Amino acid sequence: MPSPVPARDPGLQPERTRLAWRRTTLSCTVAAVLAAKQAVHRGSSPLGILALTLSGLVWLGFLAVAHRRIQTLSGAGRPRVLGVRAAVATAACTVALACFAVAMLF
């Protein structure tokens, strides 16, 4: 007679992962707000408006991916693995915000 498989005890790992996604979202929000502040202080040049718009779009994209992932982690049981498209989108948004931040400095 096979022994029953014990239920998975996820412990605190899903909570830590949710908190990490929230911290990262907060960091991206701060980067987008600082980009907006920098664009406002430099004036309304077309390049500044373009950078601000791109920063806002990248922030919204990251926010969508992070929200979907946080919702996935909130469910009971084993959460789904982060898909390749979501991982690439997250990395691309992070790199893009970093590039926009560097571009705003110069």
MODELLER restraints for C-alpha pairs under 7 A, 6 or more apart:
rsr = mdl.restraints
at = mdl.atoms
rsr.add(forms.Gaussian(group=physical.xy_distance, feature=features.Distance(at['CA:14:A'], at['CA:73:A']), mean=6.03, stdev=0.5))
rsr.add(forms.Gaussian(group=physical.xy_distance, feature=features.Distance(at['CA:18:A'], at['CA:70:A']), mean=5.54, stdev=0.5))
rsr.add(forms.Gaussian(group=physical.xy_distance, feature=features.Distance(at['CA:18:A'], at['CA:73:A']), mean=6.75, stdev=0.5))
rsr.add(forms.Gaussian(group=physical.xy_distance, feature=features.Distance(at['CA:21:A'], at['CA:66:A']), mean=6.22, stdev=0.5))
rsr.add(forms.Gaussian(group=physical.xy_distance, feature=features.Distance(at['CA:21:A'], at['CA:70:A']), mean=6.98, stdev=0.5))
rsr.add(forms.Gaussian(group=physical.xy_distance, feature=features.Distance(at['CA:25:A'], at['CA:63:A']), mean=6.51, stdev=0.5))
rsr.add(forms.Gaussian(group=physical.xy_distance, feature=features.Distance(at['CA:25:A'], at['CA:66:A']), mean=6.96, stdev=0.5))
rsr.add(forms.Gaussian(group=physical.xy_distance, feature=features.Distance(at['CA:28:A'], at['CA:59:A']), mean=6.49, stdev=0.5))
rsr.add(forms.Gaussian(group=physical.xy_distance, feature=features.Distance(at['CA:29:A'], at['CA:59:A']), mean=6.82, stdev=0.5))
rsr.add(forms.Gaussian(group=physical.xy_distance, feature=features.Distance(at['CA:31:A'], at['CA:97:A']), mean=6.99, stdev=0.5))
rsr.add(forms.Gaussian(group=physical.xy_distance, feature=features.Distance(at['CA:32:A'], at['CA:55:A']), mean=5.86, stdev=0.5))
rsr.add(forms.Gaussian(group=physical.xy_distance, feature=features.Distance(at['CA:32:A'], at['CA:56:A']), mean=6.37, stdev=0.5))
rsr.add(forms.Gaussian(group=physical.xy_distance, feature=features.Distance(at['CA:32:A'], at['CA:59:A']), mean=6.58, stdev=0.5))
rsr.add(forms.Gaussian(group=physical.xy_distance, feature=features.Distance(at['CA:35:A'], at['CA:52:A']), mean=6.32, stdev=0.5))
rsr.add(forms.Gaussian(group=physical.xy_distance, feature=features.Distance(at['CA:35:A'], at['CA:101:A']), mean=6.57, stdev=0.5))
rsr.add(forms.Gaussian(group=physical.xy_distance, feature=features.Distance(at['CA:35:A'], at['CA:104:A']), mean=6.89, stdev=0.5))
rsr.add(forms.Gaussian(group=physical.xy_distance, feature=features.Distance(at['CA:36:A'], at['CA:52:A']), mean=5.79, stdev=0.5))
rsr.add(forms.Gaussian(group=physical.xy_distance, feature=features.Distance(at['CA:38:A'], at['CA:104:A']), mean=6.95, stdev=0.5))
rsr.add(forms.Gaussian(group=physical.xy_distance, feature=features.Distance(at['CA:39:A'], at['CA:48:A']), mean=5.26, stdev=0.5))
rsr.add(forms.Gaussian(group=physical.xy_distance, feature=features.Distance(at['CA:39:A'], at['CA:49:A']), mean=6.95, stdev=0.5))
rsr.add(forms.Gaussian(group=physical.xy_distance, feature=features.Distance(at['CA:39:A'], at['CA:52:A']), mean=6.59, stdev=0.5))
rsr.add(forms.Gaussian(group=physical.xy_distance, feature=features.Distance(at['CA:51:A'], at['CA:100:A']), mean=6.82, stdev=0.5))
rsr.add(forms.Gaussian(group=physical.xy_distance, feature=features.Distance(at['CA:55:A'], at['CA:97:A']), mean=6.32, stdev=0.5))
rsr.add(forms.Gaussian(group=physical.xy_distance, feature=features.Distance(at['CA:55:A'], at['CA:100:A']), mean=6.82, stdev=0.5))
rsr.add(forms.Gaussian(group=physical.xy_distance, feature=features.Distance(at['CA:58:A'], at['CA:93:A']), mean=5.54, stdev=0.5))
rsr.add(forms.Gaussian(group=physical.xy_distance, feature=features.Distance(at['CA:58:A'], at['CA:97:A']), mean=6.96, stdev=0.5))
rsr.add(forms.Gaussian(group=physical.xy_distance, feature=features.Distance(at['CA:62:A'], at['CA:90:A']), mean=5.94, stdev=0.5))
rsr.add(forms.Gaussian(group=physical.xy_distance, feature=features.Distance(at['CA:62:A'], at['CA:93:A']), mean=5.91, stdev=0.5))
rsr.add(forms.Gaussian(group=physical.xy_distance, feature=features.Distance(at['CA:65:A'], at['CA:86:A']), mean=6.43, stdev=0.5))
rsr.add(forms.Gaussian(group=physical.xy_distance, feature=features.Distance(at['CA:65:A'], at['CA:90:A']), mean=6.88, stdev=0.5))
rsr.add(forms.Gaussian(group=physical.xy_distance, feature=features.Distance(at['CA:72:A'], at['CA:79:A']), mean=6.11, stdev=0.5))
rsr.add(forms.Gaussian(group=physical.xy_distance, feature=features.Distance(at['CA:73:A'], at['CA:79:A']), mean=5.51, stdev=0.5))
